[in-house]
Amino acid sequence: MRTIDPHDLPHAVVCEDTRVKLGDGTTLSARVWRPDTAGPVPAVLEFIPYRLRDMTAVRDSVHHPYLAGHGIAGVRADLRGSGDSDGVLTDEYLPQELDDAEEVLAWLADQPWCSGRTGMMGISWGGFNALQVAARRPESLGAIATVCSTDDRYTDDVHYMGGCLLGDNLSWASTMLMYNSCPPDPEGVGDGWEDMWLERLHGSGLWVEEWLRHQRRDDYWRHGSVNEDYGAIRCPVLAASGWADGYSNAVFRLMERLDVPRRGLIGPWSHTYPHLGRPGPAIGFLQELVRWFGHWLADEDNGAGDEPTLCTWMQDSVPPSTSYEDRPGRWVADPSWPSPHVERRCRPLLPGRIGEPGEEGPEAELTISSPLSVGQFAGKWCSYNAPPDLPYDQREEDGGSLVFETPPLDEPVEILGAPRLDLEVTTDAPVAMVAARLSDVAPDGAATRVSYGLLNLTHRDSHADPQPLEPGTPCRVHLDLNGVAQRFPAGHRIRLSLSTSYWPLAWAPPHPVRLGLASGRSSVTLPVRHAEAPDELGDDPFGPAEGATPIVVEQVRPGEQRWEVRRDLVDYVSELLVVKDLGCVRYPDGLELDHRVEERYAARGDDHGSLRGEVRSTVTFRRGEHEATAVTRTVQTADAEDFHLHATVDAYRGEARIASLDRSTSVPRDLV
């Protein structure tokens, strides 16, 4: 990314820390970057719980001064109960959070330097609440930019996928346990910092327990899911994601179902802003934000309202790898979604192969009962590209799967959108799942996963009202894989692989399952983009990635990243170890932050009762004689009837432990 000194931006930038007082007396920590201009300007809010004084300080220093230097005030505020803000944070996207966001927007609109027009931007949590606040229609809110977010908190978030419990549910809950266990900064809140810390430690709760108590799509998940009423959003929406991210499906739905000016952008990236995008190429996304907010909040005639509805990175074929510096491909544009350039072509699933459209073949029952080792090379549900966490060669997984593939392609095939499976299946158990993977198979046999999908078969008709299967009785199920843009070259094969487990990306059913599939009565539908469709965008439609020069941090201790698959052939334990150690960094104000996380996911043989996930985190804050440490640990196991949780939190002021929390509980499985 090209960095620009804020002094070289079109406007001089003023930065100030402030506290926003809410109606109930709570104050929130905020940082405002605004142009030093004579006239009032619009303000764009990023409202997240990730600690503006330290954990997002570097990223914030790239984004918000850049906006301010182009005439748009950039504002970062910590949620109630996070960073140096007052209060306790007890869950995601609570009504209180959205009420607070509206108050902050009203406060911004009322500042003498603000034009009275506001926007929201954010990635992940900040992208979620931007959509949610937009659906509440605050008076000043004129546009949003939502990145790596969702319109449906149940079907497309870190918790559940197709009714299956995701391994990332534990990982993310443990991440938030860590954040909620971090102290405020004494330099930000004064002598009361330890009392605030203790209040958070004892009051934030065990989020993973709450999420496990809602294993179907109920009112808990409907809250904050804007797909309940797309019409509630009346301001323009810019939505972006990446093919390696877990949230790209929402971009398609938002482009299809919103009835406001909108633009969708999906690149090759993982869970990151597009100007920081890896795998690359990164793009000039901050320039796009300046144009977007300049048009909708400042009435600039810059063409931002005239762009194609959906722009996607059509990925070329690559060998399988857990990490890519760049993904080759090209940008394509579609005027609407669904696109007139895409045709859905249905192909039958026949024994061992994917048939041609309209082909009839033998009807036979094909069966599979997958070993728990299928899924060890799946990567993460939501890639952060650190450590390398993309899926590896699918030949490692296909030995425990039902496999169908095309003959070598006579000509290239490009797909854009969600492949769909229509299957007739039987099972020998009342609770079962199917994991489906679409791969690009090179002439040498290497198989690169292109897309995948999961379905808890008890959710075949409804995520709100799942029903057990009747063993031995055929049923029809439909499964949409994740949307994708992918080019399959001539000479390659398209492979579909089906398995009955996908651990640890998703928790396996209570017992091993044998799945039967009726070939000849099952099919895969590919969204084929016409070869003659215009691309419209050219080679470099977004310009180079750029941002303000970030603050300088010193690496005091180097970090470490590992992603290891281990198998012990004595006791048959398989384990995935993930280490994300950020080392220790020193910020310009002298604060040192030391942070290490380890995740372990294990199973013994094919014992579905042996699954175990554990996440440990240690984070330390130091400045002079001040030192505060939080150590968190969460363990999840399961038997046929229940999920079992054990969590601990230990907080230290220097070497003295000031709090120790220990909680164990169990949650009944609900057809999961």
C-alpha positions, -999 to +999 in steps of 0.1 A: +000+000+000+012+035-009+012+057+022+007+095+021+019+118+048-013+136+062+005+169+056+005+161+018-033+154+016-056+181+001-066+194+036-047+197+068-059+173+094-069+180+130-070+150+154-086+151+189-096+126+215-130+133+231-157+116+251-193+115+239-219+118+267-250+098+262-285+104+275-281+080+304-248+096+316-225+070+300-195+084+282-179+068+252-143+071+242-139+086+207-112+100+184-120+125+157-099+134+126-114+163+107-102+186+080-090+220+091-113+239+068-135+270+071-168+253+063-186+224+079-180+188+066-198+155+068-187+129+094-183+091+090-184+070+121-167+036+127-183+021+159-166-010+172-153-027+204-117-031+195-099-004+215-090+027+196-060+036+219-041+004+211-055-026+191-069-006+162-046+024+165-024+016+136-053+008+112-073+038+124-043+061+116-044+049+080-081+053+074-095+082+092-068+108+085-071+099+049-108+107+049-103+139+068-075+149+044-101+146+016-128+167+033-147+141+053-143+138+091-134+103+102-146+092+137-137+061+157-157+054+188-154+024+212-186+007+221-200+009+256-180-015+277-149-016+255-116+003+254-119+034+275-157+037+272-179+034+303-200+003+310-199-034+303-204-051+269-225-083+273-232-094+237-231-084+200-255-059+184-277-054+214-305-028+212-284-007+236-255-007+211-277+005+183-293+032+205-258+044+214-248+046+178-278+068+170-269+091+199-233+093+186-245+101+151-268+128+165-239+142+186-217+143+155-244+160+134-247+187+161-210+196+162-201+231+148-176+216+123-201+191+109-225+198+081-252+178+098-248+149+074-233+116+086-223+082+074-211+049+089-183+026+078-168-006+092-155-041+086-170-071+104-186-058+136-186-022+122-201-034+090-228-053+108-239-023+129-237+000+100-264-020+083-284-024+115-283+013+122-292+022+086-324+001+091-333+023+120-331+054+097-315+080+120-321+115+107-286+125+098-274+092+083-270+096+045-249+066+034-230+036+047-201+014+036-203-021+050-173-045+046-172-083+055-206-082+071-240-100+068-277-094+064-285-127+082-269-133+116-279-170+116-272-183+081-241-162+073-222-154+104-194-169+125-218-191+146-238-214+123-237-224+086-266-243+071-277-252+106-243-267+115-223-253+144-191-237+132-157-242+149-152-205+146-181-200+170-158-211+198-128-192+183-148-159+181-164-163+215-129-168+230-117-137+211-144-116+227-138-131+261-102-118+257-114-083+246-139-082+275-112-091+299-088-063+289-085-032+312-091+003+302-060+025+299-053+045+331-041+074+309-075+075+293-098+070+322-077+079+353-075+063+387-108+045+383-094+021+357-092-009+380-128-006+392-139-004+355-118-035+347-133-055+376-168-045+365-161-058+330-145-090+343-175-099+364-202-086+342-195-094+305-206-130+307-198-162+287-210-154+252-204-188+238-230-202+262-256-177+249-249-185+213-252-223+220-286-218+235-299-206+201-291-235+178-320-227+154-330-194+137-351-178+164-358-142+175-323-139+190-308-141+155-336-123+138-327-092+158-300-074+139-306-094+107-316-068+081-330-094+058-361-094+080-370-061+062-346-049+035-371-021+029-362-005+062-329+006+047-334+038+028-298+052+024-272+042-002-252+011+006-216+002-005-210-035+004-177-052+000-162-086+008-137-112-005-138-147-018-116-159+011-138-141+036-168-157+053-193-130+044-193-127+006-228-142+002-244-112+018-231-089-010-251-109-036-283-107-015-279-070-007-275-062-044-305-083-052-329-072-025-321-036-015-342-009-032-317+020-027-286+031-046-261+003-040-229-011-051-213-045-045-176-053-046-160-087-041-123-093-045-099-122-038-094-110-002-097-125+032-114-108+062-098-074+057-104-040+041-099-041+003-070-016+003-052-040+028-064-070+008-046-103+009-046-124-011-040-095-035-044-075-055-053-048-030-072-019-045-077+019-039-106+013-016-101+045+005-104+065-027-137+047-034-149+056+001-140+093-005-160+092-038-189+073-022-193+096+008-184+127-011-213+120-035-239+110-010-230+132+019-216+163+001-234+162-032-202+159-053-208+151-089-181+124-091-199+095-108-201+074-076-238+068-082-233+056-118-211+025-113-222-011-122-241-027-094-217-056-089-179-058-095-162-091-088-127-105-092-129-135-116-103-158-102-080-177-125-069-213-117-041-216-091-024-246-074-037-254-039-020-234-011-028-223+024-018-187+015-014-166-016+003-133-020-019-126-050-047-144-069-045-140-107-077-129-124-095-099-137-123-076-127-158-081-142-189-060-139-225-069-139-253-043-143-276-060-118-279-091-096-291-116-106-270-108-137-283-111-173-248-124-181-252-156-159-271-187-169-278-215-145-270-249-160-281-281-142-260-312-145-269-347-131-248-365-106-240-399-119-218-426-104-184-411-102-190-382-126-209-350-132-230-355-163-238-332-191-269-309-190-300-330-199-281-363-197-299-393-182-279-420-164-281-450-141-300-446-109-281-461-080-276-455-043-241-443-035-231-443+001-205-426+023-195-425+060-167-400+063-138-403+088-134-374+112-101-366+094-121-351+065-119-313+072-084-311+087-073-293+055-104-271+052-088-239+066-109-214+085-146-206+078-134-170+077-098-165+065-077-138+081-046-149+061-026-149+093-014-175+099-020-191+065-055-205+068-068-213+034-078-248+023-050-271+011-050-298-016-084-314-016-070-348-025-062-351+013-100-349+019-115-367-011-105-402+001-133-399+027-159-384+004-183-392-024-166-377-055-182-366-088-162-349-116-165-338-152-143-351-180-114-327-189-131-295-201-130-288-238-131-251-233-128-227-203-159-224-180-165-193-158-190-193-129-203-164-109-227-169-081-237-198-058-236-234-072-267-253-060-271-289-051-304-308-054-300-341-037-321-372-028-306-387+003-311-413+030-294-416+063-291-442+091-295-416+119-320-389+128-293-362+129-268-359+100-250-333+079-236-330+045-205-310+035-201-302-002-169-290-019-164-277-054-128-280-067-107-271-097-087-302-106-056-296-126-042-322-151-016-333-125-045-341-101-040-312-077-074-301-064-080-265-053-112-259-034-133-232-051-164-232-030-182-252-003-214-254+016-228-272+047-263-284+056-276-299+088-301-322+072-326-317+101-327-281+087-336-293+052-369-274+052-364-247+078-337-232+100-364-221+124-382-254+128-357-283+122-371-319+122-352-352+128-347-374+098-364-408+095-336-433+090-339-451+057-366-428+043-355-408+012-358-370+014-349-342-010-326-315+001-313-283-014-279-268-006-264-236-019-226-234-019-209-201-012-210-177-041-178-174-061-163-161-093-140-187-108-125-196-142-119-233-149-093-237-178-097-261-206-081-294-197-091-291-160-119-310-143-147-297-121-151-319-090-178-321-064-171-339-032-196-348-005-188-359+031-207-365+063-185-345+085-161-315+082-143-312+115-130-288+128-146-262+105-179-275+118-189-297+147-198-333+136-232-349+143-236-368+176-229-402+160-212-414+128-237-414+099-239-434+067-254-412+039-270-426+008-273-405-023-295-414-053-275-408-084-295-399-115-320-381-091-295-357-078-279-327-095-255-297-093-264-264-109-236-241-119-240-204-125-221-200-158-211-166-168-214-161-206-180-161-223-191-132-245-202-110-215-185-076-214-161-070-186-165-032-187-139-024-160-105-025-177-073-036-162-070-013-131-104+003-124-097+012-088-062+026-088-035+016-063-041+010-027-032+040-006-038+054+029-024+079+054+011+071+068+004+050+099+017+057+133+051+040+140+051+011+164+082-007+176+083-045+176+097-053+210+092-091+208+088-109+175+055-128+169+049-164+157+024-179+134+017-217+131-010-239+115-001-275+122-020-308+116-008-336+139-017-373+139-007-397+166-010-433+153-006-447+188-038-433+203-053-421+170-056-385+182-057-359+154-051-323+163-051-289+145-029-264+163-032-227+154-008-202+169-014-165+164+012-146+184+014-109+176+045-105+197+049-073+217+047-038+202+053-004+217+031+025+207+043+061+204+029+070+238+050+043+254+023+017+259+034-019+252+010-046+241+019-082+242-006-107+227-006-145+221-034-169+211-033-207+208-062-227+194-064-266+195-090-288+179-087-325+184-106-358+178-097-395+186-102-418+156-138-417+145-152-412+180-177-383+176-178-379+214-141-371+215-143-337+197-126-310+217-118-273+211-096-252+233-086-215+229-060-198+252-052-161+251-027-140+270-026-102+267-005-078+287-005-040+287+026-021+301+036+015+305+063+025+329+054+008+362+019+000+351+013-036+340-020-054+336-025-090+322-056-110+313-053-148+307-084-165+292-091-201+284-122-217+268-128-254+263-157-270+244-165-307+242-196-326+234-213-360+239-244-373+221-268-352+242-249-320+253-222-294+245-200-289+275-182-256+283-154-247+307-140-211+308-115-194+330-103-158+333-074-146+354-065-110+357-033-096+371-021-062+382+016-067+380+022-101+395-008-099+419-039-117+407-069-095+413-096-117+398-101-153+389-133-166+373-141-202+366-174-214+349-185-248+337-219-254+321-236-277+296-261-269+268-284-296+253-279-303+216-308-292+196-307-315+165-271-303+159 
